[in-house]
Amino acid sequence: MTVFSAPLRNPSLPQWLRDSQHVKLAEKQRSPVIIKDRHVPDVRVMIELESAFTELRRLREEEWTVLHLRNLPGSSSHVAIFNEISPQDYHASDTYHGSEDLTMLMQSQSTGENILLIQGADILRQLLNTFPLAAMKDFVTFWLATGANLALAEHFTEKCTENMTRLFTSFSQEDNWHLAYAQRLTQNSREPLLFSSTSDMEDFSAQFLDQKFRWESLGIFLSAVTRASIDISFFPTLFKTEKDQFMLRKLSTKLSDLALDIALSLDCLNDLQLVLQYENFIVHTHVDGDQSYHSWSRLGDVISSMFALGYHENVEKTKPPIPTFLVELRKAAWATTYSADKNVAIFLGRPPRMSKRFCHFQLPMTPTSSDQVANTSPVEDEVVRWKVDTPVCYSSGIRWATLCAALKEDILELLRSKQRPNFNQEASTIRQKAEIQWANLPPRFRLSTTLKECSGDSFERAFLASIRLDQLHVLFLLQLSLLNTLTEPDPSILDISDQMLALVVETILLRDQLVNSGTGLVWKIAHYGLPAAGIILLSMLKQHRTLTEGRSSWSKTILNLGIFVAQVQVGSVVRRGHPNYALISKATQTIERFLDSIHREGIQTPTQLPSHPGENGDWAAFFSQDLCDFETDFWENLAYHPSLLALDPSLPPI
């Protein structure tokens, strides 16, 4: 580490250093500069620095301010190449011009981190040469107007979208404009995001907008482009065919990935990068599927960054204090990551990676002692209380999903120790907590009618469906933990499954009147609908009086199963090539096989099926010991239930 001190406005100092906000601050305070190198400095830059600093005089030690010029450009860095771009152009013009030998230099030094920058520049050029930037901006603006947004980045999405056209107001006609813009984004991403206890959202956002646009800002915009391309099937100024729609989705996702990778490679993790990491994970669940390793690993990356930033601790006690909006953002980031971890772990049958035992459990929009709450009755924990005027929004959805995720973690632990003596007592405690949480919800958050009868807008309808499905899922998992085997569901879990399936089917039918309020339609089908349908089929296939015992009619249940199958078959939910198509189509084929059989033989026939104890025992052995496993193997094994084969042995194998 080298220490220099003296007035910093010396004309022999390089322009890029004189213009640094840290140097300006040091000059104002007449403090020395400490250079902390992470790479071997470029010889030319080092000579300039040494020449300039020899003329600077030393100030009092108590006035010194530390300045970290991170990633000082070395001989292999493209920062040195882009120093050929004049500083005057950087500040006075939106058009960038590269040097004549820029391409040759980039090709000869494309190693390490620089490869990412080159790839990002190339995809940036390909995207903007293929799809008009103004049309992409209009596309995202239209998507936002429907009520949809990026759940965690919702406060930044519109800002980043508006600033895209401000950044790229004009393009150089030279071949290397994309490299210059990529370097500009990289230089901006190196700058720390500064704030104080009095900062507001506008002050914070100004550091990554306009001429300070960063890779993170670009990544948020592109995440919105990808999400919009999933929700909107026709936008003539961008695409008219599925092929063009897929190309837009592919390019925007790829550039978003590179934007994130470049930002992370700079080793200056911050709040904006964490937000982009989470939204990038969500993008991959849509693009690659919920079962994809890409999605799984990216969620792990979000969790790693969360821990690295220390947001598993109480963010309200950060020293020095941070502004309120940032406290809420960090709470939301922790909460939505925690919730995603539990739901993905349950869906995939894998262990969760975040435990509330080792984290401070914190939620956005938590009422303070002076706030009115929706229910004034005593509760175990203040965290389950809600403000009376809590709005229907992404943050309140995150809050509820995280409360449910905490109970799901308790249930997962319960499933691993079913033999302990206090098992039933612990299950009862979890049920009481679930009931308290539901009772403490603001009344308008509790779905009490059908979705069709709701008077709210598209976002609110989807929001209410998600709230109710998460509550039912907690009860479903809890009741599942009480079963001895998956093949013998009881009436309680059957009733919960009926409610889940009915609500999922209603969201399918009303899909054009709903917008994504935090979880998409395909996730609702795979995470809630398929487990519910699986339990229902297992109940119908039992060699007992399950079909009639305690139930007046199965007609509504069978109707819902039929609607589910029909909607999948016509391609209104997923189509061949969709990342979750294999799982959903396998389940649909099994359900259809069952429905065809009972319609041929009559609805009451399953109660009269001959029993095959030996066969049933062998068949049950094929099921996973994991009671939460409703993936492809579950449906394949269910298709070969001996009673189902007895109904129609001529049916072809799935």
C-alpha positions as CSV (number, residue, x, y, z in Angstrom):
1,M,0.0,0.0,0.0
2,T,1.4,3.4,-1.0
3,V,0.4,6.7,0.7
4,F,0.5,10.1,-1.0
5,S,-0.8,13.4,0.2
6,A,-1.1,17.0,-1.1
7,P,-3.5,19.1,-3.2
8,L,-4.9,16.8,-5.9
9,R,-5.9,19.3,-8.6
10,N,-2.4,19.1,-10.0
11,P,-2.7,19.3,-13.8
12,S,-0.1,16.6,-14.3
13,L,-2.4,14.1,-12.5
14,P,-4.3,11.8,-15.0
15,Q,-7.7,13.2,-15.9
16,W,-9.5,9.9,-14.9
17,L,-7.9,10.2,-11.4
18,R,-8.7,13.9,-11.0
19,D,-12.3,13.3,-11.9
20,S,-12.7,10.5,-9.4
21,Q,-15.3,11.4,-6.7
22,H,-13.0,10.0,-4.1
23,V,-10.1,12.3,-5.2
24,K,-12.5,15.2,-5.2
25,L,-13.6,14.3,-1.6
26,A,-9.9,14.0,-0.6
27,E,-9.1,17.3,-2.1
28,K,-12.0,19.0,-0.3
29,Q,-10.7,17.5,3.0
30,R,-7.1,18.1,2.0
31,S,-6.4,14.5,2.8
32,P,-3.8,12.1,1.5
33,V,-4.6,9.3,-0.9
34,I,-3.8,5.7,-0.2
35,I,-3.6,3.5,-3.3
36,K,-4.4,-0.2,-2.7
37,D,-3.4,-2.2,-5.7
38,R,-5.1,-5.5,-6.6
39,H,-3.3,-5.9,-10.0
40,V,0.1,-4.9,-11.3
41,P,-0.3,-1.3,-12.5
42,D,0.1,-0.4,-16.1
43,V,3.6,1.1,-16.5
44,R,2.3,4.2,-18.2
45,V,-0.2,4.9,-15.5
46,M,2.3,4.3,-12.7
47,I,4.8,6.7,-14.3
48,E,2.1,9.4,-14.5
49,L,1.1,8.7,-10.9
50,E,4.6,8.9,-9.5
51,S,5.4,12.0,-11.5
52,A,2.3,13.7,-10.2
53,F,2.5,12.6,-6.6
54,T,6.2,13.8,-6.2
55,E,4.8,17.3,-6.5
56,L,2.2,16.8,-3.8
57,R,3.0,17.9,-0.2
58,R,2.2,15.9,2.9
59,L,-0.7,17.0,5.2
60,R,-1.4,16.3,8.9
61,E,-1.8,12.6,9.7
62,E,-5.1,13.1,11.5
63,E,-6.7,14.6,8.3
64,W,-5.9,11.6,6.1
65,T,-8.6,9.8,4.2
66,V,-8.2,6.4,2.7
67,L,-8.9,6.1,-1.0
68,H,-9.2,2.6,-2.6
69,L,-8.6,2.8,-6.3
70,R,-9.8,-0.8,-6.9
71,N,-8.6,-2.8,-9.8
72,L,-6.1,-0.3,-11.0
73,P,-5.6,-1.2,-14.6
74,G,-2.7,-3.6,-15.3
75,S,-1.0,-4.4,-18.6
76,S,-3.5,-7.2,-19.3
77,S,-6.5,-5.1,-18.5
78,H,-8.8,-3.6,-21.1
79,V,-9.1,-0.5,-18.9
80,A,-5.7,0.4,-20.3
81,I,-7.1,0.0,-23.8
82,F,-10.1,2.2,-23.1
83,N,-7.9,4.9,-21.7
84,E,-7.5,5.7,-25.4
85,I,-11.0,7.0,-25.2
86,S,-10.6,10.7,-24.4
87,P,-11.9,11.8,-21.0
88,Q,-13.6,14.8,-22.7
89,D,-15.7,12.4,-24.7
90,Y,-16.6,10.5,-21.6
91,H,-18.1,13.5,-19.9
92,A,-19.3,15.6,-22.8
93,S,-20.7,13.1,-25.3
94,D,-23.0,10.1,-25.3
95,T,-21.2,8.8,-28.4
96,Y,-18.1,6.6,-27.9
97,H,-15.2,6.2,-30.3
98,G,-12.6,3.5,-30.1
99,S,-9.0,3.6,-31.2
100,E,-8.0,2.1,-34.5
101,D,-6.2,-0.8,-33.0
102,L,-8.9,-1.5,-30.4
103,T,-10.0,-4.8,-31.9
104,M,-6.5,-6.2,-32.3
105,L,-5.7,-5.3,-28.7
106,M,-8.9,-6.9,-27.4
107,Q,-8.3,-10.1,-29.3
108,S,-4.7,-10.3,-28.1
109,Q,-5.6,-9.9,-24.4
110,S,-8.9,-11.9,-24.1
111,T,-8.0,-13.8,-20.9
112,G,-9.5,-14.0,-17.4
113,E,-12.0,-11.3,-16.6
114,N,-11.5,-9.6,-19.9
115,I,-13.2,-12.5,-21.7
116,L,-16.4,-11.7,-19.8
117,L,-16.2,-8.1,-20.9
118,I,-15.7,-9.1,-24.6
119,Q,-18.5,-11.6,-24.5
120,G,-20.8,-9.0,-22.9
121,A,-19.9,-6.4,-25.5
122,D,-20.5,-8.9,-28.3
123,I,-24.0,-9.9,-27.0
124,L,-24.8,-6.3,-26.4
125,R,-24.1,-5.5,-30.0
126,Q,-26.0,-8.6,-31.2
127,L,-29.0,-7.7,-29.1
128,L,-29.2,-4.1,-30.1
129,N,-28.6,-4.8,-33.8
130,T,-31.4,-7.4,-33.7
131,F,-34.0,-5.7,-31.6
132,P,-34.6,-1.9,-31.5
133,L,-33.7,-0.5,-28.1
134,A,-36.7,1.9,-28.2
135,A,-39.0,-1.1,-28.8
136,M,-37.5,-3.1,-25.9
137,K,-38.1,-0.1,-23.7
138,D,-41.7,0.2,-24.8
139,F,-42.1,-3.5,-24.3
140,V,-41.0,-3.4,-20.7
141,T,-43.1,-0.3,-20.1
142,F,-46.2,-2.1,-21.5
143,W,-45.4,-5.1,-19.2
144,L,-45.1,-2.9,-16.2
145,A,-48.4,-1.2,-17.1
146,T,-50.2,-4.6,-16.7
147,G,-49.2,-4.5,-13.0
148,A,-46.4,-7.0,-13.3
149,N,-42.8,-6.2,-12.1
150,L,-39.7,-7.8,-10.8
151,A,-40.5,-8.6,-7.2
152,L,-37.3,-7.6,-5.5
153,A,-36.1,-5.0,-8.0
154,E,-39.6,-3.4,-8.4
155,H,-38.4,0.1,-7.3
156,F,-35.6,0.0,-9.9
157,T,-37.2,-1.6,-12.9
158,E,-38.8,1.5,-14.3
159,K,-35.8,3.7,-13.6
160,C,-33.4,1.4,-15.3
161,T,-35.8,1.0,-18.3
162,E,-36.1,4.8,-18.7
163,N,-32.4,5.3,-18.6
164,M,-31.6,2.7,-21.2
165,T,-32.4,5.1,-24.0
166,R,-30.6,8.0,-22.2
167,L,-27.4,5.9,-22.1
168,F,-27.5,4.8,-25.7
169,T,-28.7,8.0,-27.2
170,S,-26.4,7.6,-30.2
171,F,-23.9,5.2,-31.5
172,S,-20.5,5.6,-33.1
173,Q,-20.3,4.3,-36.6
174,E,-17.0,2.6,-35.8
175,D,-16.9,-1.2,-35.3
176,N,-15.9,-1.0,-31.6
177,W,-18.7,1.1,-30.2
178,H,-19.9,-2.0,-28.2
179,L,-16.6,-2.5,-26.6
180,A,-16.5,1.2,-25.5
181,Y,-19.9,1.0,-24.0
182,A,-19.0,-2.3,-22.2
183,Q,-16.0,-0.6,-20.7
184,R,-18.0,2.4,-19.7
185,L,-20.4,0.1,-17.8
186,T,-17.5,-1.7,-16.2
187,Q,-15.9,1.6,-15.0
188,N,-19.2,2.6,-13.5
189,S,-19.7,-0.7,-11.8
190,R,-16.4,-0.3,-10.1
191,E,-17.7,2.7,-8.2
192,P,-19.1,2.0,-4.7
193,L,-22.7,2.8,-4.0
194,L,-22.6,5.5,-1.3
195,F,-25.4,6.4,1.2
196,S,-25.9,7.9,4.6
197,S,-28.7,7.6,7.2
198,T,-30.5,10.5,5.5
199,S,-30.3,9.2,1.9
200,D,-33.5,8.5,0.0
201,M,-34.3,6.2,-2.9
202,E,-33.6,8.9,-5.4
203,D,-30.2,9.7,-4.1
204,F,-29.3,6.0,-4.1
205,S,-30.7,5.4,-7.6
206,A,-28.9,8.3,-9.1
207,Q,-25.6,6.4,-8.6
208,F,-26.5,3.8,-11.2
209,L,-28.6,5.8,-13.7
210,D,-28.0,8.2,-16.6
211,Q,-24.2,8.5,-17.3
212,K,-23.6,6.3,-14.2
213,F,-25.4,3.4,-15.7
214,R,-23.8,0.1,-14.7
215,W,-23.8,-3.6,-15.6
216,E,-26.2,-4.1,-12.7
217,S,-28.6,-1.5,-14.1
218,L,-28.5,-3.2,-17.6
219,G,-29.0,-6.6,-16.0
220,I,-32.2,-5.4,-14.2
221,F,-33.6,-4.0,-17.5
222,L,-32.8,-7.2,-19.3
223,S,-34.3,-9.4,-16.6
224,A,-37.5,-7.4,-17.2
225,V,-37.2,-7.9,-20.9
226,T,-37.0,-11.7,-20.4
227,R,-39.9,-11.8,-18.0
228,A,-42.0,-9.7,-20.3
229,S,-41.2,-12.0,-23.2
230,I,-42.6,-14.9,-21.1
231,D,-45.8,-13.1,-20.2
232,I,-46.5,-11.3,-23.5
233,S,-46.9,-13.5,-26.6
234,F,-47.2,-10.8,-29.2
235,F,-45.5,-7.4,-29.5
236,P,-45.2,-6.4,-33.2
237,T,-42.4,-3.9,-32.9
238,L,-40.2,-6.6,-31.4
239,F,-41.6,-10.0,-32.5
240,K,-44.5,-11.5,-34.3
241,T,-43.5,-15.2,-34.3
242,E,-42.5,-17.6,-31.5
243,K,-39.1,-17.9,-33.1
244,D,-38.4,-14.2,-32.7
245,Q,-39.9,-14.2,-29.2
246,F,-37.5,-17.1,-28.3
247,M,-34.6,-15.2,-29.8
248,L,-35.3,-12.1,-27.8
249,R,-35.6,-14.2,-24.6
250,K,-32.4,-16.0,-25.3
251,L,-30.3,-12.9,-26.0
252,S,-31.7,-10.9,-23.1
253,T,-31.1,-13.8,-20.7
254,K,-27.6,-14.3,-22.0
255,L,-26.6,-10.7,-21.7
256,S,-28.3,-10.5,-18.3
257,D,-26.1,-13.4,-17.2
258,L,-23.0,-11.7,-18.5
259,A,-23.9,-8.4,-16.9
260,L,-24.2,-10.2,-13.5
261,D,-21.0,-12.2,-14.1
262,I,-19.0,-9.1,-15.0
263,A,-20.3,-7.1,-12.0
264,L,-19.5,-10.0,-9.6
265,S,-16.0,-10.4,-11.1
266,L,-15.1,-6.8,-10.0
267,D,-15.2,-8.1,-6.4
268,C,-17.3,-5.2,-5.0
269,L,-20.5,-6.9,-3.9
270,N,-23.3,-4.5,-3.1
271,D,-27.1,-4.2,-2.7
272,L,-27.7,-3.7,-6.4
273,Q,-25.7,-6.8,-7.3
274,L,-27.7,-8.9,-4.8
275,V,-31.0,-7.7,-6.2
276,L,-29.8,-8.6,-9.7
277,Q,-28.6,-12.0,-8.5
278,Y,-32.0,-12.8,-7.2
279,E,-33.9,-11.6,-10.3
280,N,-31.4,-13.5,-12.4
281,F,-32.3,-16.7,-10.5
282,I,-36.0,-16.1,-11.0
283,V,-35.3,-15.6,-14.8
284,H,-33.6,-19.0,-14.9
285,T,-36.5,-20.7,-13.2
286,H,-38.7,-19.5,-16.1
287,V,-36.2,-20.1,-18.9
288,D,-34.5,-23.3,-17.7
289,G,-37.2,-24.7,-15.4
290,D,-37.5,-25.2,-11.7
291,Q,-35.7,-28.6,-11.9
292,S,-32.7,-27.2,-13.8
293,Y,-29.3,-27.2,-12.2
294,H,-28.8,-23.7,-13.5
295,S,-31.7,-22.5,-11.3
296,W,-30.5,-24.5,-8.3
297,S,-26.9,-23.2,-8.5
298,R,-28.0,-19.6,-9.0
299,L,-30.1,-19.7,-5.9
300,G,-27.1,-21.0,-4.1
301,D,-25.1,-18.0,-5.4
302,V,-27.8,-15.6,-4.0
303,I,-27.6,-17.3,-0.6
304,S,-23.8,-17.1,-0.6
305,S,-23.9,-13.4,-1.4
306,M,-26.5,-12.9,1.3
307,F,-24.2,-14.4,3.9
308,A,-21.2,-12.6,2.5
309,L,-22.9,-9.2,2.9
310,G,-24.0,-10.2,6.4
311,Y,-27.7,-9.7,5.8
312,H,-28.5,-12.8,7.8
313,E,-27.8,-10.6,10.8
314,N,-30.2,-7.9,12.1
315,V,-30.0,-5.2,9.3
316,E,-31.7,-2.7,11.6
317,K,-28.7,-2.6,13.9
318,T,-26.2,-1.9,11.1
319,K,-23.5,0.6,12.2
320,P,-23.5,3.4,11.2
321,P,-27.3,3.5,10.7
322,I,-28.6,3.0,7.1
323,P,-31.6,4.7,5.6
324,T,-35.1,3.2,6.0
325,F,-35.6,2.3,2.4
326,L,-32.3,0.3,2.4
327,V,-33.4,-1.5,5.6
328,E,-36.6,-2.6,3.9
329,L,-34.7,-3.6,0.7
330,R,-32.3,-5.8,2.7
331,K,-35.1,-7.3,4.7
332,A,-37.0,-8.1,1.5
333,A,-33.8,-9.6,0.0
334,W,-33.3,-11.9,2.9
335,A,-36.9,-12.9,3.2
336,T,-37.5,-13.7,-0.5
337,T,-34.3,-15.7,-0.7
338,Y,-35.2,-17.6,2.5
339,S,-38.7,-18.3,1.1
340,A,-37.3,-19.4,-2.3
341,D,-34.9,-21.8,-0.6
342,K,-37.6,-23.6,1.3
343,N,-40.0,-23.9,-1.6
344,V,-37.3,-25.1,-4.1
345,A,-36.0,-27.6,-1.5
346,I,-39.4,-29.0,-1.0
347,F,-40.2,-29.1,-4.8
348,L,-36.9,-30.9,-5.6
349,G,-36.7,-33.0,-2.5
350,R,-33.3,-31.5,-1.6
351,P,-32.1,-30.1,1.7
352,P,-32.6,-26.4,2.3
353,R,-29.5,-24.2,2.5
354,M,-30.7,-21.4,4.7
355,S,-31.8,-22.1,8.3
356,K,-33.6,-19.6,10.5
357,R,-31.6,-21.1,13.4
358,F,-28.6,-19.3,12.1
359,C,-30.3,-16.1,10.8
360,H,-32.1,-13.2,12.3
361,F,-35.6,-13.8,11.1
362,Q,-36.6,-10.4,9.5
363,L,-39.4,-9.4,7.2
364,P,-40.3,-6.3,5.2
365,M,-43.2,-4.1,6.3
366,T,-43.1,-5.3,9.9
367,P,-45.2,-3.0,12.1
368,T,-43.5,-1.1,14.9
369,S,-44.9,-0.7,18.4
370,S,-46.6,2.5,17.4
371,D,-48.3,1.0,14.4
372,Q,-51.9,-0.2,14.4
373,V,-52.1,-3.9,13.7
374,A,-54.7,-6.0,12.1
375,N,-55.3,-8.2,15.1
376,T,-54.7,-7.0,18.7
377,S,-55.0,-10.4,20.3
378,P,-51.8,-11.8,21.9
379,V,-49.6,-13.7,19.6
380,E,-46.4,-15.6,20.1
381,D,-44.3,-13.3,18.0
382,E,-44.7,-9.7,16.9
383,V,-43.4,-10.7,13.5
384,V,-46.8,-12.3,12.5
385,R,-48.7,-9.0,13.1
386,W,-49.7,-6.8,10.1
387,K,-50.4,-3.1,9.7
388,V,-54.1,-2.5,9.1
389,D,-53.3,-0.5,6.0
390,T,-50.8,-2.9,4.5
391,P,-51.1,-2.6,0.7
392,V,-51.5,-5.4,-1.8
393,C,-48.0,-5.4,-3.2
394,Y,-44.9,-7.5,-3.8
395,S,-43.4,-6.7,-0.4
396,S,-46.5,-7.9,1.4
397,G,-46.5,-11.0,-0.7
398,I,-42.8,-11.7,0.2
399,R,-43.7,-11.1,3.9
400,W,-46.5,-13.8,3.8
401,A,-44.5,-16.3,1.7
402,T,-41.6,-16.0,4.3
403,L,-43.9,-16.6,7.2
404,C,-45.2,-19.7,5.5
405,A,-41.6,-20.8,4.6
406,A,-40.7,-20.7,8.3
407,L,-43.4,-23.2,9.1
408,K,-42.4,-25.3,6.1
409,E,-38.8,-25.4,7.6
410,D,-40.3,-26.7,10.9
411,I,-42.3,-29.3,9.0
412,L,-39.2,-30.5,7.1
413,E,-37.4,-30.9,10.4
414,L,-40.4,-32.8,11.7
415,L,-40.3,-35.2,8.8
416,R,-36.8,-36.2,9.7
417,S,-37.7,-37.2,13.2
418,K,-41.0,-38.9,13.0
419,Q,-40.1,-41.4,15.7
420,R,-39.5,-38.9,18.5
421,P,-42.0,-39.0,21.4
422,N,-43.2,-35.4,21.1
423,F,-43.9,-35.6,17.4
424,N,-47.7,-35.1,17.6
425,Q,-47.3,-32.2,20.0
426,E,-44.8,-30.4,17.7
427,A,-47.2,-31.0,14.7
428,S,-50.0,-29.5,16.8
429,T,-47.8,-26.4,17.6
430,I,-47.1,-25.9,13.9
431,R,-50.8,-26.1,13.1
432,Q,-51.6,-23.5,15.8
433,K,-48.9,-21.2,14.4
434,A,-50.4,-21.6,10.9
435,E,-53.9,-20.7,12.2
436,I,-52.5,-17.7,14.1
437,Q,-50.7,-16.4,11.0
438,W,-53.8,-16.8,8.9
439,A,-56.0,-15.0,11.5
440,N,-53.6,-12.1,11.7
441,L,-53.6,-11.4,8.0
442,P,-55.5,-8.2,7.0
443,P,-59.0,-9.4,6.2
444,R,-58.9,-8.4,2.6
445,F,-55.8,-10.7,2.1
446,R,-57.9,-13.7,2.9
447,L,-59.6,-15.3,-0.1
448,S,-63.2,-16.0,1.0
449,T,-64.9,-16.4,-2.4
450,T,-63.9,-17.7,-5.8
451,L,-61.3,-15.7,-7.8
452,K,-64.0,-14.9,-10.3
453,E,-66.0,-13.2,-7.7
454,C,-63.1,-11.0,-6.4
455,S,-63.6,-7.3,-7.1
456,G,-59.8,-6.5,-7.2
457,D,-57.7,-5.9,-10.3
458,S,-55.5,-8.6,-12.0
459,F,-52.6,-8.2,-9.6
460,E,-54.8,-8.4,-6.5
461,R,-56.6,-11.6,-7.7
462,A,-53.3,-13.3,-8.4
463,F,-52.0,-12.1,-5.0
464,L,-55.0,-13.5,-3.1
465,A,-54.6,-16.8,-4.9
466,S,-50.9,-17.0,-4.0
467,I,-51.7,-16.1,-0.3
468,R,-54.3,-18.8,0.0
469,L,-52.2,-21.5,-1.9
470,D,-49.3,-20.9,0.4
471,Q,-51.5,-21.4,3.5
472,L,-53.0,-24.5,2.1
473,H,-49.5,-25.8,1.2
474,V,-48.4,-25.5,4.8
475,L,-51.4,-27.5,6.0
476,F,-50.9,-30.0,3.1
477,L,-47.3,-30.6,4.1
478,L,-48.2,-30.8,7.8
479,Q,-50.9,-33.4,7.1
480,L,-48.5,-35.2,4.8
481,S,-46.0,-35.5,7.7
482,L,-48.7,-37.4,9.7
483,L,-49.1,-40.1,7.1
484,N,-47.4,-43.4,7.5
485,T,-47.1,-43.9,3.8
486,L,-47.8,-41.8,0.8
487,T,-50.0,-44.5,-0.7
488,E,-52.6,-44.2,2.1
489,P,-53.8,-40.6,2.3
490,D,-56.4,-39.8,4.9
491,P,-59.6,-37.7,4.5
492,S,-58.0,-34.6,6.0
493,I,-55.2,-34.3,3.4
494,L,-57.7,-35.2,0.7
495,D,-59.9,-32.2,1.7
496,I,-56.9,-29.9,1.6
497,S,-55.8,-31.3,-1.8
498,D,-59.3,-30.7,-3.2
499,Q,-59.1,-27.0,-2.2
500,M,-55.6,-26.6,-3.7
501,L,-56.6,-28.3,-6.9
502,A,-59.8,-26.2,-7.3
503,L,-57.9,-23.0,-6.8
504,V,-55.1,-23.9,-9.2
505,V,-57.6,-24.9,-11.9
506,E,-59.4,-21.6,-11.4
507,T,-56.1,-19.7,-11.9
508,I,-55.6,-21.7,-15.1
509,L,-59.1,-20.7,-16.4
510,L,-58.6,-17.0,-15.4
511,R,-55.0,-16.8,-16.5
512,D,-55.7,-14.0,-18.9
513,Q,-57.2,-11.9,-16.1
514,L,-54.2,-12.4,-13.7
515,V,-50.7,-11.0,-13.6
516,N,-47.7,-12.5,-11.9
517,S,-47.8,-11.3,-8.3
518,G,-44.7,-13.2,-7.2
519,T,-45.2,-16.7,-8.5
520,G,-46.2,-17.6,-12.0
521,L,-48.9,-19.9,-13.2
522,V,-46.6,-22.8,-14.1
523,W,-45.1,-22.7,-10.6
524,K,-48.5,-22.8,-9.1
525,I,-49.3,-25.9,-11.2
526,A,-46.1,-27.7,-10.4
527,H,-45.7,-26.7,-6.8
528,Y,-49.3,-26.9,-5.6
529,G,-51.5,-28.5,-8.3
530,L,-49.5,-31.6,-9.0
531,P,-49.1,-32.7,-5.4
532,A,-52.8,-32.1,-4.8
533,A,-53.8,-34.1,-7.9
534,G,-51.4,-36.9,-6.9
535,I,-53.0,-37.3,-3.4
536,I,-56.5,-37.2,-5.0
537,L,-55.6,-40.0,-7.4
538,L,-54.0,-42.1,-4.7
539,S,-57.2,-41.7,-2.6
540,M,-59.4,-42.8,-5.5
541,L,-57.3,-45.8,-6.1
542,K,-57.4,-47.1,-2.6
543,Q,-59.1,-50.4,-2.1
544,H,-61.5,-49.0,0.4
545,R,-64.7,-46.9,0.5
546,T,-62.7,-43.7,0.0
547,L,-64.7,-42.4,-2.9
548,T,-67.9,-42.3,-0.9
549,E,-66.9,-42.3,2.7
550,G,-67.5,-38.8,4.2
551,R,-68.0,-37.2,0.8
552,S,-71.2,-36.4,-0.9
553,S,-69.8,-36.3,-4.4
554,W,-66.6,-36.7,-6.4
555,S,-68.0,-35.0,-9.5
556,K,-66.5,-31.6,-8.8
557,T,-63.1,-33.2,-8.2
558,I,-63.2,-35.2,-11.3
559,L,-64.3,-32.2,-13.3
560,N,-61.3,-30.2,-12.0
561,L,-59.0,-33.0,-13.0
562,G,-60.6,-33.1,-16.4
563,I,-60.2,-29.3,-16.9
564,F,-56.5,-29.5,-15.8
565,V,-55.8,-32.3,-18.4
566,A,-57.6,-30.5,-21.2
567,Q,-55.8,-27.2,-20.6
568,V,-52.4,-28.8,-20.6
569,Q,-53.2,-30.9,-23.7
570,V,-54.3,-27.8,-25.8
571,G,-51.0,-26.1,-24.9
572,S,-52.6,-23.2,-23.1
573,V,-50.4,-23.8,-20.0
574,V,-47.2,-25.3,-21.3
575,R,-46.0,-26.5,-24.7
576,R,-43.5,-29.0,-25.9
577,G,-40.1,-27.4,-25.3
578,H,-41.1,-25.6,-22.2
579,P,-38.6,-26.3,-19.4
580,N,-41.3,-27.8,-17.1
581,Y,-43.1,-29.6,-19.9
582,A,-41.8,-33.1,-19.1
583,L,-43.0,-33.1,-15.5
584,I,-46.4,-31.6,-16.2
585,S,-47.1,-33.7,-19.3
586,K,-46.1,-36.9,-17.5
587,A,-48.6,-36.0,-14.7
588,T,-51.3,-35.1,-17.2
589,Q,-50.9,-38.4,-19.0
590,T,-51.4,-40.3,-15.8
591,I,-54.4,-38.3,-14.8
592,E,-55.9,-38.7,-18.3
593,R,-55.4,-42.5,-18.1
594,F,-57.3,-42.6,-14.8
595,L,-60.1,-40.4,-16.1
596,D,-60.5,-42.4,-19.3
597,S,-60.8,-45.6,-17.3
598,I,-63.4,-44.4,-14.7
599,H,-65.5,-42.8,-17.4
600,R,-65.6,-46.1,-19.3
601,E,-66.5,-48.0,-16.2
602,G,-68.5,-45.4,-14.3
603,I,-67.6,-43.1,-11.5
604,Q,-68.3,-45.6,-8.7
605,T,-66.4,-48.4,-10.2
606,P,-63.1,-47.8,-8.3
607,T,-64.9,-48.7,-5.1
608,Q,-65.7,-52.1,-6.5
609,L,-62.3,-53.0,-7.8
610,P,-60.9,-56.4,-6.9
611,S,-58.2,-56.3,-4.4
612,H,-54.7,-57.4,-5.2
613,P,-52.8,-57.2,-1.9
614,G,-49.6,-58.6,-3.2
615,E,-49.6,-56.4,-6.3
616,N,-50.4,-53.3,-4.3
617,G,-47.6,-54.0,-1.9
618,D,-45.1,-54.4,-4.7
619,W,-46.4,-51.3,-6.4
620,A,-46.2,-49.2,-3.2
621,A,-42.6,-50.2,-2.8
622,F,-41.6,-48.2,-5.9
623,F,-42.7,-44.9,-4.3
624,S,-40.0,-42.7,-2.8
625,Q,-39.7,-42.6,1.0
626,D,-39.8,-38.8,0.7
627,L,-43.4,-37.9,1.4
628,C,-42.9,-34.6,-0.4
629,D,-41.7,-36.1,-3.7
630,F,-44.2,-35.5,-6.5
631,E,-41.8,-35.3,-9.4
632,T,-41.7,-37.4,-12.6
633,D,-41.0,-40.8,-10.9
634,F,-44.1,-40.4,-8.7
635,W,-46.4,-40.0,-11.7
636,E,-44.7,-42.9,-13.6
637,N,-45.2,-45.2,-10.7
638,L,-48.7,-44.0,-10.2
639,A,-49.5,-44.9,-13.8
640,Y,-48.7,-48.5,-13.1
641,H,-51.0,-48.9,-10.1
642,P,-52.5,-52.4,-10.4
643,S,-56.0,-51.2,-9.9
644,L,-55.6,-48.7,-12.7
645,L,-54.2,-51.4,-15.0
646,A,-57.1,-53.6,-14.1
647,L,-59.6,-50.9,-15.3
648,D,-58.1,-51.0,-18.7
649,P,-55.1,-53.3,-19.3
650,S,-55.1,-52.4,-23.0
651,L,-53.9,-48.8,-22.2
652,P,-50.4,-48.3,-23.6
653,P,-47.6,-47.7,-21.2
654,I,-46.6,-44.0,-20.6
